[in-house]
Amino acid sequence: MKIGSYLNKSRIGGLILIIVIIIAFGFGGFGGGFLSNNQNNVAKINKTNVTTQDLINYINQSGVSQQVIQENINNNVIEELLSGLVSVTLLGLEIDDFNIKISQNSLSEKIKLNKNFYNDDGKFERLKYEKFLLENNISAPLFEKRLKDRELQKKLFDLVGAGSVSPKFLVNKLYETENTSLNIEFINLDKFYKKSNEITEEELIKFIDENDDQLKVEYIDFKYALLNPLNLIGVDEFNQDFFDKIDQVENNILNGIEFDDIISKLNLNAKKIEDYKYSETSDEILKKIYSVRANNFDIFENSENYVIYKIENLEMKKPDLSDEQTKKEILKLVTQKNKFDYNRSLLEKIRDRSFTEEDFINLGTNEIQSLKLNSIKDNKKFEINSVQMLYSLPLKSITLINDENDNIYLAKINSYDNANLQISSEDYDQYSSKENTRIKNGILKTYDLFLNQKYNVDINQAAINNVKNLFQ
């Protein structure tokens, strides 16, 4: 099947808009499936059938290449395309239900107002329009149908969101929320955490005992040998004779011939490694063998060599503190746990209202810093979600926040400096538009829930599988 490359950037944007707005009709929100064995229909929306040919046409016009579909056939690419088609079909049903129309004259005017088709004098030029169609490999009827569909969908969304004009007090509130400055005090908690050099051996042992199952590490015993042109065929060249030898080794492994027998026949020396666990500082070959240990006997390519290996034993063991790397890893875990416990204890006191302003002052003796956040978007010091949380809290609140490097701070809100928006301000139109968009999005979400109740979408998996077979 030939897949056309019809989809330009604006079409992609339109499709994404449709799918986002009709979120609940993503594939996970479909109904229980057809009871019918009709292979001509891939889906049904109430009484409207979505045919196999509809889906194939949609795929051909989607701009998704045949190669991409083939490579992602098992990653639900067909289902995702069907989801888009169902969303488009559903919108069409709503447009018909509201009896929304657009005349041919209006459509022609829309094309003539497209500045991409203007000449140097700023007037519509038919030749530029036709050149655009040729360059994008699209016919005029198909382009105009897509434009008409987009305009109808826009009219539908405008109809649903009609009347969403923000009152002045909401515009002012949005402006104040985004631009009011916030004065806080904060304490970097790092100095209050127990440092790694303060943690005793007994604490490490206790931590291991308390987390025995989670901390056990797999150790392996194995043998391996390197295979290269020099030790297999006596020349330092990757030629056909060498690869024939490698093929023979792979066949021997598949046929169940023992590691030692293979190595002996090839006159190779094997290395034996015991009690090995993964380490970043290890040789790359050892790390690779450890990573593929689930397959206990195999061969793999590594740089200038092939490596044949055999896992002889696997054993789960408690961390060995006599191993320096293991000890560092456990020490890091204990240090992190101490930080977590300290932060959790603070949070519990804050939530129980047992941590007061006086406690804040006593804790931060000589360590309290002050900062002014200029707006809810001011993330120069703290991570943006922490900033937004601070703005949501009342005065004198105390809470934990963090920065982009995951440093934790105890913060107290001292005061707000309100920002007032005058009606004549140049910012008013901008914030009025933002608030209108927010209200309209809320209406569209409600509309989305309404559509969930209004339409029942069933799929025919057998028909979808037939479409998948066309690409395999």
N, C-alpha and C positions, 0 to 999 in steps of 0.2 A: 504493500500500500504506500502510495506517495503522500507525504505530509507537506502541505503547502506552508510557505513562510509569509503569511499574510499579516501577522500581528505586529503593529508598530508600537512605539513607546506609549502613546496616548491610550491605545487599546489595552495595554497591560494595566495602566492606571485605572481604567474603567472597570476591568475585571476584578481587580483587587478591591475597589470600592464596593462593588456588589457583594463580594464574598465577605468583606468585613461587616457590612451592614446587616446581612442576613446570616450572622454568625451561627445561630442555632441550627441552621440547615446545613452545617458542615456534615460530613458523612456520619459522624458519631450520633447525630440527632435524628437519623432516619428511622422510619418505622420498622416493623418486624419482617418485611420481605414479602414477595408475591406468593400467593398460594397457587397461582397459575403456572403452567409450564411454557407460556408463550415466550418464545425466544426472540420475538420481534420488538419487544419492549424492555428497556433496561430499568425504567422507573415509572411510577405512577404518582401524580400529585392530585389527590382527591379523585376525580374522574378523568383527569387529563393524562394521556399516555406520553411518555418520553421514549421515542423509538430508538432502536439500535442505529438506524441511519441518522437520526438527530445527533447522537453522540459522535458518530464518525465524522459528520459534517463539522461539528463543534471542534473536534480534535484537529481536523484539517485547517480550520481557520484560527486555531489558537496560537500558531507560531512555535509550538513545541515540536522539535525535530523528532524524526523517527528514531534516531540513535538515542536521544535522551529518553524517549519512552521505553525503548528496548532495555536500556541500562537500568531503568527504575521500575520495571514492570512488577517486581516483587516488593517495591516500596510504595505501593498504592497510588502510582501516578495516574492510572486510569480512573480510580475512585475519586481522586482529587479533581480531575477534569470533569467527571460526572457531577461532582458537587457544585462546580461552577455552572454547569449547564442547568442543573436543577434550580439554582439561585436565579439565573437569568429567566428561566421559564416561569418561576414563581412570581417574579416581578412583572412579567408579561401578563399573567393572570390578574394581578392587582391593577395594572394599567387598564385592562379591559373592564374590570369591575368598576373602576372609577370613571370609565368612559372618557379617558384622557386622549386627546387627539392632537396631531400637529399637521398642518396643511402643507401641500407641496410648495406653495409660495413661501411659507415661513422657512421651510427647509432650504430652499434656494437662497433666500436672504441670508441664512446662517452661513452658507458656503461663501457667499459673496463678501461677508464681513470678516472672513478668515484672512488675517494679514499675511499669511504665508503665500497667498495667491495674489498679492498686490504687485503692481509694477512700480517703477521708480516714481511715478506721479501719484502714488497712493491710491490707485484704482484697481478694481478687480480685473484680472486678465485670464481669460479662458485657457490660453496656452499654458500658463503656469499651473493651473489646476490639472490639466491633462498630463503635463510633465510629472507632477507629483504622483498621479495614479500609475503612470508607467514605471517610475523609479521604485515604487512600493509594490509593484506587481499586483495591483488590485483594480477591479473594474469599477466604473462609476456607479452602477446599481448597488454593488456590495458596499462601497464606501458610504453611499447615501443611506443605505439600510442601517449601517452601524451608527451613523450620525443620528438618524431618526430614533433608534433604540436608546441612545444615550440621552437625547433631549427628552424623550418620553419618561425615562427613569428620573431625570432631573426634575421634571414637572411633578412626578409622583412624590419625590422626597420634599419638594417645595410645598406640595399640597399637605403632606403629613405634618410638616413642621411649620405650616402657616400660622401667623399670629404670634410667633415666638419673639416678641420685642421686649427687651429688658427694661424694667423700670429703673429710674435714676439711682435709687438707693442700692440696687444690686450691682450696678456699674461702679458706684462709689465703693461698695464693700469689696469688690474684686480688686480695684485699684489699691485700696488700703491693705488688703491681704498680701498683695504682691510687692508693695513698696514701703510698708511700714518698717522702720528699723527696730532692731531688738538689742537691748543691752543685757549681756549675760556675764556671769563669773564662772570660771571653770577650773578644775584641778586635774592635772595629768596623773592618773592612778598608777603609772608605771613604778614609781618609787615605793609604792605600798605593797607591791607584789613580792613574794619570796623569790629571791634570786637563786639561780642554779647552784652557785657555790655555797648556798646555805642549806641545801637539801642533803640529808644524811643518807648513808648506805642503808640504814634501817628503813627509811621512808621508801627507798626504791624497792627493797625486798617486799615491803608491805603492799606497795602498789601492784607489784607482779602477782602476789598471792591473791589479791582482791580481783584481779582481772586476768586470771590464769587462762581461761579459754580464749579470750580475745587477743591475748598477746603471744600465744604459741606461734612459733615460726617453723616452716617446713625446711628441714635439712635433707640434702640428697648425697648419695654416694654414686659415682658414675665413672665410666671410662670413655675416652674419646681419642680419635686420631685424626691427623690432618692429611688430606688428599690433595695433591697438586701435580702438575705435569712432570715435575722433576722426580718425585718419588714413585710415580705410577708408570711412566713410560720412558723416563731417563732423559727427557729434553725439557727445556724451559719454555714450552710453547703450548698454548691452548689450541690443540688441533682436534681433528675428528677421532683419532685414536684415543685421546684422553677422554673425550665425552662418551665414547663407546664404553670405556672402562667405568665411568661414573654410572652410566645406564645399567651396566651389569651389577654394580654394587647395589643400586636401588632395587633391581629385580631380586637379588639375593636376600635383601631385607624383607621384601614382600613374600618371598618363598619360605621364610622362617629359618634361614641359615643363621647360626649364632654369630654374634659379634666377633668373638675370638677366632672363629674359623675364617671369617672374611679377612680379618686383619692378618692372620697367619699366611693365608694364601697370597696376599698382596705384599708380604714381607715388610709390613709397617710396624712401627712401635706405637703402642698405646700409652696414654697417660691415665693414671688413676687418681681421682679426687675424692676425698672422704669428708663427711660432715661440712658440706658447703651450703651456705645460705647467701642469698643475693646481697651484693654490696656494690655501691656506685663506683668504688675504686677498683673493682675486680677487672680482670681481663675481659674483653668484649665477648670472646668465645664462651667463657664460663657464664657470663650473664645471659647470653643467648640460650645456652643449654638449660639454664634454670627457668627461663621464661617459657620454654616449650616442653617442660618436664612431664606434662600430662601425656605426651606421646613418648613412651619410654625407650623407643629404639627407632632411629631415623638418621637421615643425612640432610645437611643444609649447606648452602653456599655462604661463605663469609670472606669478603675481600678477595684476596688472591688464592684462597684455599676453599676446598669443600671440607666439611667436618662430619664424620660419622661418630655417633655416640650411643651409649647404652646406659640407661638409668638402672642401677642395681638395687637401690634402697631409698625409700622416702620415709621420713619420720618427723612427727610433730614434736617439738621440744620447747620447754620454757626458755625465755630469754636468758642468756648467759652473761652475767654482769662482769665476768672476767674478760669478755671481748669488748675492746674499747669502743668500737662503733656501736655495738648493741647498748652499751651503757649510756652513750651520748643520746641515742634514740629514746631510751626510757627516761632519761633525765629531762629531755625536751617535753615528753608527754606529761611528766609529773609537774613540770613548771607550768604548762598550759592548764592542767587541772587546777592547780593552786590559784591561777588567775581567774579561772571560771568560777571556782568556789567563792573567791573574794567578791567578784562582781555579783554573783547570785545573792550572797548575803546582804550586800548593799541594796540591791533591788527589792528584796523581801522587806527590809526595814523601811524603804521608801513607800512601798505599797501599803504597808501596815501603819504608815504615818508615824512611825517611831523614830525616823531620822529627821531632825529639825534643822533650822537655819543655824542654830548654835552648834550643832554637830558638824555642819558643813564648815563653819569657821574654825572649829577646833581641829578638824581633820586636815584642813588646808593651811595651817599655820605657816606663813612665809611662802606658801606655794600657790596661793590663789591668784589667778590672772583674770583680767577684764578684756572684753571684746565687744565691739558693736557690729552686728550683722546688718548690712544695709538693706537687704530684702530677703524674701523667702527663697530667692535663687542664688544667694550669696554663699557659695561653697568653697571659698578660698581656704578656709581653715578646716571645716568639718564636711563630712560626706553629706550629699544633698538630702538623703532621706532623714538624716539626723536633724538637719536644718528645718525641714518641713515639720518634723515632729515637735521641735522647739516652738515653732509658730502656732502649733495647735494647742499648746498648754497655757493655763492661766498664770498670772504673775506669782512670783515666789515659788513656782514649781521647781522641784529638784529631780533630775533624771540622769541616766547614763547615755552618752552619745559616743560616736566614733569618728575618726577621720578616714581618709582614703587608704591609709596604711594600717588600718585596724587597730590603731592606738585607742584606748578607752579613756574617756574623761567623765568626771562628775560635774554636771552643769546646773546652775541656778539662774532662773529668769528674774532679772531685776526690774526692767521697765521697757515699755514700748514708746516709740516716738511716732505718733500717727502721721500718715501722709494724706493730705486732703486734696481731692480732685475738684477743681473749679469747673463749672459748667462750660465755660468758654475755653477751657484748656485744649490744646492741640491733641492731648492724649485721650480725650473723651471718646472720640469716634473709634479709636483703636480698641479701647477697653469695652465699649458698647458692643462692638463686633465680636470680641472674644466671649463676652457674657451671652450674647445671642447664640453663638455656636455651642456654648456649653448647654444652654437650655434646649436647643434643637437636638443635640445629641441625646439628651435625656428623653425627649419625646420619641426619637427614633428607637431607642432601647425599649421603650414601652411598646412601640409599634412592632418591634421584633418579637416580643412576648405574645402580642396579639396574633401575629402570623403563625406562631407555633401552635396556637389553639385552633386557628382557622383552617390550616392545611395539614393533611396527613400524607407524609411522603413514604412510599414503600419502594424497595429496590428488588430487582430480579438478579440475584447473584449468578445464576446460570447464564443469563444473557451477557452479563459483564465478563464472565470467563470466556465466552465466545469472542468478544471484542479483543480481549487480551491475547487470544490465540492468533489473531491476525498479525500481531506484532512480534511473535516469537518464531 
